[in-house]
Amino acid sequence: MVLSAFRHGYRYLQRQAHEQPVIFYSCVLGLIGPVMVITVPPIRETLGYKPIERPPTTYPLPNRPRVAVTGYED
């Protein structure tokens, strides 16, 4: 039963590849994307890739007491 489903699926993909290649290849690329998310980072690490240092996302605050602004002092 399961083998029959795979056989029919394979035949369907063959027919789509010949009759509508744009749809077939866009489905293939759509399936490759999530697989690459899982497989590419470990491969990059084994090849010696080191990520760059992340830029700071906050501005460093001065090391002094903060004075509250009153009136129009800005």
The first five atom37 places (N, CA, C, CB, O) and aatype in JSON, in Angstrom:
{
  "aatype": [12, 19, 10, 15, 0, 13, 1, 8, 7, 18, 1, 18, 10, 5, 1, 5, 0, 8, 6, 5, 14, 19, 9, 13, 18, 15, 4, 19, 10, 7, 10, 9, 7, 14, 19, 12, 19, 9, 16, 19, 14, 14, 9, 1, 6, 16, 10, 7, 18, 11, 14, 9, 6, 1, 14, 14, 16, 16, 18, 14, 10, 14, 2, 1, 14, 1, 19, 0, 19, 16, 7, 18, 6, 3],
  "atom_mask": [
    [1, 1, 1, 1, 1],
    [1, 1, 1, 1, 1],
    [1, 1, 1, 1, 1],
    [1, 1, 1, 1, 1],
    [1, 1, 1, 1, 1],
    [1, 1, 1, 1, 1],
    [1, 1, 1, 1, 1],
    [1, 1, 1, 1, 1],
    [1, 1, 1, 0, 1],
    [1, 1, 1, 1, 1],
    [1, 1, 1, 1, 1],
    [1, 1, 1, 1, 1],
    [1, 1, 1, 1, 1],
    [1, 1, 1, 1, 1],
    [1, 1, 1, 1, 1],
    [1, 1, 1, 1, 1],
    [1, 1, 1, 1, 1],
    [1, 1, 1, 1, 1],
    [1, 1, 1, 1, 1],
    [1, 1, 1, 1, 1],
    [1, 1, 1, 1, 1],
    [1, 1, 1, 1, 1],
    [1, 1, 1, 1, 1],
    [1, 1, 1, 1, 1],
    [1, 1, 1, 1, 1],
    [1, 1, 1, 1, 1],
    [1, 1, 1, 1, 1],
    [1, 1, 1, 1, 1],
    [1, 1, 1, 1, 1],
    [1, 1, 1, 0, 1],
    [1, 1, 1, 1, 1],
    [1, 1, 1, 1, 1],
    [1, 1, 1, 0, 1],
    [1, 1, 1, 1, 1],
    [1, 1, 1, 1, 1],
    [1, 1, 1, 1, 1],
    [1, 1, 1, 1, 1],
    [1, 1, 1, 1, 1],
    [1, 1, 1, 1, 1],
    [1, 1, 1, 1, 1],
    [1, 1, 1, 1, 1],
    [1, 1, 1, 1, 1],
    [1, 1, 1, 1, 1],
    [1, 1, 1, 1, 1],
    [1, 1, 1, 1, 1],
    [1, 1, 1, 1, 1],
    [1, 1, 1, 1, 1],
    [1, 1, 1, 0, 1],
    [1, 1, 1, 1, 1],
    [1, 1, 1, 1, 1],
    [1, 1, 1, 1, 1],
    [1, 1, 1, 1, 1],
    [1, 1, 1, 1, 1],
    [1, 1, 1, 1, 1],
    [1, 1, 1, 1, 1],
    [1, 1, 1, 1, 1],
    [1, 1, 1, 1, 1],
    [1, 1, 1, 1, 1],
    [1, 1, 1, 1, 1],
    [1, 1, 1, 1, 1],
    [1, 1, 1, 1, 1],
    [1, 1, 1, 1, 1],
    [1, 1, 1, 1, 1],
    [1, 1, 1, 1, 1],
    [1, 1, 1, 1, 1],
    [1, 1, 1, 1, 1],
    [1, 1, 1, 1, 1],
    [1, 1, 1, 1, 1],
    [1, 1, 1, 1, 1],
    [1, 1, 1, 1, 1],
    [1, 1, 1, 0, 1],
    [1, 1, 1, 1, 1],
    [1, 1, 1, 1, 1],
    [1, 1, 1, 1, 1]
  ],
  "atom_positions": [
    [[0.82, -1.19, 0.0], [0.0, 0.0, 0.0], [0.88, 1.26, 0.0], [-0.94, -0.01, 1.21], [0.66, 2.17, -0.8]],
    [[1.85, 1.3, 0.9], [2.72, 2.48, 0.98], [3.59, 2.58, -0.26], [3.59, 2.42, 2.25], [3.81, 3.67, -0.79]],
    [[4.1, 1.45, -0.73], [4.93, 1.44, -1.93], [4.14, 1.94, -3.13], [5.47, 0.02, -2.21], [4.69, 2.64, -3.99]],
    [[2.86, 1.6, -3.19], [2.01, 2.06, -4.27], [1.87, 3.59, -4.24], [0.63, 1.39, -4.19], [1.86, 4.23, -5.29]],
    [[1.75, 4.16, -3.05], [1.63, 5.62, -2.93], [2.89, 6.31, -3.41], [1.33, 6.02, -1.48], [2.82, 7.33, -4.09]],
    [[4.05, 5.76, -3.08], [5.31, 6.35, -3.55], [5.44, 6.21, -5.06], [6.5, 5.69, -2.85], [5.94, 7.11, -5.72]],
    [[5.0, 5.09, -5.6], [5.08, 4.86, -7.04], [4.2, 5.86, -7.77], [4.66, 3.42, -7.39], [4.61, 6.43, -8.78]],
    [[2.99, 6.07, -7.27], [2.09, 7.03, -7.91], [2.63, 8.46, -7.77], [0.67, 6.93, -7.31], [2.52, 9.26, -8.69]],
    [[3.2, 8.75, -6.63], [3.8, 10.07, -6.43], [4.96, 10.33, -7.36], [0.0, 0.0, 0.0], [5.11, 11.43, -7.88]],
    [[5.78, 9.31, -7.57], [6.92, 9.44, -8.48], [6.44, 9.64, -9.91], [7.83, 8.19, -8.4], [6.99, 10.47, -10.64]],
    [[5.43, 8.9, -10.31], [4.88, 9.06, -11.66], [4.28, 10.45, -11.84], [3.81, 7.99, -11.95], [4.43, 11.08, -12.89]],
    [[3.61, 10.93, -10.81], [3.04, 12.28, -10.87], [4.13, 13.32, -11.02], [2.21, 12.57, -9.62], [3.99, 14.24, -11.82]],
    [[5.22, 13.19, -10.28], [6.32, 14.14, -10.38], [6.98, 14.08, -11.75], [7.35, 13.88, -9.29], [7.37, 15.11, -12.3]],
    [[7.12, 12.87, -12.32], [7.67, 12.75, -13.66], [6.8, 13.48, -14.68], [7.81, 11.27, -14.06], [7.31, 14.2, -15.54]],
    [[5.49, 13.29, -14.58], [4.57, 13.93, -15.52], [4.63, 15.44, -15.36], [3.13, 13.43, -15.32], [4.65, 16.17, -16.36]],
    [[4.67, 15.93, -14.13], [4.73, 17.37, -13.9], [6.05, 17.95, -14.43], [4.58, 17.68, -12.39], [6.07, 19.07, -14.94]],
    [[7.13, 17.21, -14.31], [8.42, 17.69, -14.79], [8.4, 17.88, -16.3], [9.54, 16.73, -14.4], [9.08, 18.76, -16.82]],
    [[7.64, 17.06, -17.01], [7.57, 17.18, -18.46], [6.5, 18.17, -18.91], [7.3, 15.83, -19.07], [6.72, 18.91, -19.87]],
    [[5.36, 18.18, -18.24], [4.26, 19.03, -18.69], [4.32, 20.45, -18.13], [2.95, 18.39, -18.3], [4.01, 21.4, -18.84]],
    [[4.72, 20.6, -16.87], [4.79, 21.92, -16.24], [6.09, 22.03, -15.44], [3.56, 22.15, -15.32], [6.08, 21.96, -14.21]],
    [[7.2, 22.22, -16.15], [8.5, 22.23, -15.44], [8.66, 23.39, -14.46], [9.62, 22.28, -16.45], [9.38, 23.25, -13.47]],
    [[8.01, 24.51, -14.71], [8.15, 25.66, -13.8], [7.59, 25.3, -12.43], [7.44, 26.91, -14.37], [8.22, 25.58, -11.41]],
    [[6.43, 24.7, -12.4], [5.81, 24.33, -11.13], [6.62, 23.23, -10.46], [4.36, 23.87, -11.35], [6.81, 23.26, -9.24]],
    [[7.1, 22.27, -11.23], [7.88, 21.17, -10.67], [9.15, 21.69, -10.0], [8.24, 20.15, -11.77], [9.44, 21.36, -8.85]],
    [[9.91, 22.52, -10.74], [11.18, 22.99, -10.18], [10.98, 23.99, -9.04], [12.02, 23.62, -11.26], [11.82, 24.06, -8.14]],
    [[9.9, 24.74, -9.06], [9.66, 25.62, -7.92], [9.31, 24.8, -6.67], [8.53, 26.61, -8.24], [9.68, 25.2, -5.56]],
    [[8.63, 23.68, -6.84], [8.37, 22.8, -5.69], [9.66, 22.16, -5.19], [7.35, 21.7, -6.08], [9.87, 22.02, -3.99]],
    [[10.52, 21.77, -6.13], [11.81, 21.18, -5.73], [12.64, 22.19, -4.94], [12.6, 20.7, -6.96], [13.2, 21.85, -3.9]],
    [[12.71, 23.43, -5.43], [13.46, 24.45, -4.71], [12.83, 24.76, -3.36], [13.57, 25.72, -5.54], [13.53, 25.03, -2.38]],
    [[11.51, 24.73, -3.31], [10.82, 24.97, -2.04], [11.1, 23.89, -1.02], [0.0, 0.0, 0.0], [11.11, 24.17, 0.18]],
    [[11.32, 22.66, -1.47], [11.65, 21.57, -0.54], [13.12, 21.57, -0.14], [11.29, 20.24, -1.16], [13.47, 21.1, 0.94]],
    [[13.98, 22.09, -1.0], [15.41, 22.11, -0.7], [15.73, 23.16, 0.37], [16.23, 22.4, -1.99], [16.65, 22.96, 1.17]],
    [[14.98, 24.26, 0.41], [15.26, 25.35, 1.35], [15.29, 24.92, 2.81], [0.0, 0.0, 0.0], [16.3, 25.17, 3.48]],
    [[14.24, 24.29, 3.34], [14.28, 23.86, 4.74], [15.36, 22.82, 5.03], [12.94, 23.31, 5.14], [15.91, 22.78, 6.13]],
    [[15.66, 21.99, 4.05], [16.73, 20.99, 4.24], [18.07, 21.7, 4.39], [16.78, 19.98, 3.06], [18.91, 21.3, 5.2]],
    [[18.28, 22.75, 3.61], [19.55, 23.49, 3.7], [19.7, 24.21, 5.03], [19.65, 24.5, 2.55], [20.81, 24.36, 5.52]],
    [[18.6, 24.66, 5.62], [18.66, 25.33, 6.93], [19.25, 24.38, 7.97], [17.25, 25.8, 7.37], [19.96, 24.82, 8.88]],
    [[18.96, 23.1, 7.85], [19.44, 22.12, 8.82], [20.85, 21.64, 8.49], [18.49, 20.93, 8.87], [21.63, 21.39, 9.41]],
    [[21.19, 21.51, 7.22], [22.46, 20.88, 6.85], [23.62, 21.85, 6.65], [22.27, 20.1, 5.6], [24.77, 21.47, 6.89]],
    [[23.37, 23.07, 6.22], [24.47, 23.98, 5.87], [25.28, 24.45, 7.09], [23.93, 25.18, 5.14], [26.51, 24.44, 7.0]],
    [[24.68, 24.87, 8.21], [25.52, 25.36, 9.32], [26.55, 24.35, 9.84], [24.64, 25.78, 10.46], [27.69, 24.74, 10.09]],
    [[26.21, 23.06, 10.03], [27.26, 22.13, 10.46], [28.37, 21.95, 9.42], [26.65, 20.78, 10.78], [29.54, 21.79, 9.78]],
    [[28.02, 21.99, 8.16], [29.04, 21.86, 7.12], [29.96, 23.07, 7.15], [28.38, 21.72, 5.72], [31.17, 22.92, 7.01]],
    [[29.41, 24.27, 7.33], [30.24, 25.46, 7.39], [31.19, 25.41, 8.58], [29.36, 26.72, 7.48], [32.34, 25.83, 8.47]],
    [[30.71, 24.91, 9.71], [31.59, 24.81, 10.89], [32.72, 23.83, 10.66], [30.79, 24.4, 12.12], [33.84, 24.08, 11.09]],
    [[32.45, 22.71, 9.99], [33.52, 21.74, 9.73], [34.55, 22.3, 8.75], [32.94, 20.44, 9.19], [35.7, 21.88, 8.76]],
    [[34.15, 23.24, 7.9], [35.08, 23.84, 6.96], [35.85, 25.02, 7.57], [34.34, 24.31, 5.73], [36.69, 25.62, 6.9]],
    [[35.56, 25.35, 8.85], [36.33, 26.38, 9.54], [35.7, 27.75, 9.54], [0.0, 0.0, 0.0], [36.39, 28.72, 9.86]],
    [[34.45, 27.88, 9.2], [33.78, 29.19, 9.2], [33.55, 29.64, 10.63], [32.44, 29.12, 8.44], [33.05, 28.89, 11.47]],
    [[33.91, 30.89, 10.9], [33.66, 31.49, 12.21], [32.82, 32.74, 11.98], [35.0, 31.83, 12.96], [33.21, 33.6, 11.19]],
    [[31.68, 32.85, 12.66], [30.84, 34.04, 12.44], [31.52, 35.3, 12.94], [29.49, 33.87, 13.15], [32.33, 35.26, 13.87]],
    [[31.2, 36.43, 12.31], [31.79, 37.7, 12.71], [31.19, 38.16, 14.02], [31.59, 38.77, 11.61], [30.12, 37.7, 14.42]],
    [[31.89, 39.06, 14.69], [31.4, 39.6, 15.95], [30.19, 40.49, 15.67], [32.51, 40.4, 16.69], [30.21, 41.32, 14.77]],
    [[29.14, 40.3, 16.45], [27.9, 41.05, 16.24], [28.11, 42.52, 16.63], [26.75, 40.43, 17.06], [28.75, 42.79, 17.64]],
    [[27.58, 43.46, 15.84], [27.69, 44.87, 16.21], [26.82, 45.17, 17.42], [27.28, 45.78, 15.02], [25.82, 44.48, 17.65]],
    [[27.18, 46.17, 18.2], [26.38, 46.48, 19.39], [24.99, 47.0, 18.99], [27.09, 47.53, 20.27], [24.85, 47.7, 17.99]],
    [[24.01, 46.64, 19.77], [22.64, 47.07, 19.48], [22.17, 48.16, 20.42], [21.7, 45.88, 19.56], [21.08, 48.71, 20.23]],
    [[22.97, 48.5, 21.43], [22.61, 49.59, 22.34], [23.78, 50.55, 22.46], [22.21, 49.04, 23.74], [24.93, 50.19, 22.19]],
    [[23.48, 51.75, 22.84], [24.51, 52.75, 23.06], [25.0, 52.63, 24.5], [23.98, 54.2, 22.77], [24.17, 52.53, 25.41]],
    [[26.32, 52.62, 24.75], [26.8, 52.48, 26.13], [26.44, 53.71, 26.96], [28.33, 52.25, 26.14], [26.67, 54.85, 26.54]],
    [[25.88, 53.48, 28.13], [25.52, 54.57, 29.03], [26.75, 55.05, 29.79], [24.41, 54.13, 30.02], [27.62, 54.25, 30.12]],
    [[26.83, 56.36, 30.05], [27.98, 56.87, 30.8], [27.95, 56.37, 32.25], [28.01, 58.41, 30.77], [26.88, 56.11, 32.81]],
    [[29.13, 56.24, 32.83], [29.26, 55.73, 34.19], [29.23, 56.89, 35.18], [30.58, 54.91, 34.34], [30.24, 57.19, 35.82]],
    [[28.1, 57.54, 35.3], [27.91, 58.68, 36.2], [26.43, 58.74, 36.57], [28.39, 60.03, 35.56], [25.6, 58.16, 35.88]],
    [[26.11, 59.44, 37.64], [24.69, 59.54, 37.99], [23.93, 60.35, 36.96], [24.52, 60.17, 39.39], [24.44, 61.33, 36.42]],
    [[22.72, 59.94, 36.69], [21.89, 60.63, 35.72], [21.08, 61.72, 36.43], [20.94, 59.64, 34.98], [20.49, 61.49, 37.48]],
    [[21.08, 62.9, 35.84], [20.38, 64.03, 36.41], [19.08, 64.21, 35.63], [21.25, 65.33, 36.38], [19.09, 64.25, 34.4]],
    [[18.0, 64.31, 36.33], [16.71, 64.49, 35.68], [16.62, 65.88, 35.06], [15.56, 64.26, 36.68], [17.06, 66.86, 35.67]],
    [[16.07, 65.99, 33.88], [15.94, 67.26, 33.17], [14.67, 67.95, 33.67], [15.9, 67.04, 31.62], [13.6, 67.35, 33.78]],
    [[14.82, 69.24, 33.96], [13.66, 70.04, 34.38], [13.59, 71.26, 33.47], [13.76, 70.47, 35.9], [14.62, 71.83, 33.11]],
    [[12.39, 71.66, 33.11], [12.22, 72.84, 32.28], [12.63, 72.6, 30.85], [0.0, 0.0, 0.0], [12.44, 71.52, 30.29]],
    [[13.23, 73.68, 30.25], [13.63, 73.64, 28.85], [15.13, 73.59, 28.72], [13.08, 74.83, 28.1], [15.71, 74.46, 28.06]],
    [[15.79, 72.63, 29.3], [17.25, 72.58, 29.3], [17.81, 71.81, 28.12], [17.73, 71.96, 30.57], [19.03, 71.69, 28.0]],
    [[16.97, 71.32, 27.29], [17.5, 70.55, 26.18], [17.82, 71.49, 25.07], [16.52, 69.45, 25.71], [18.28, 71.07, 24.01]]
  ]
}
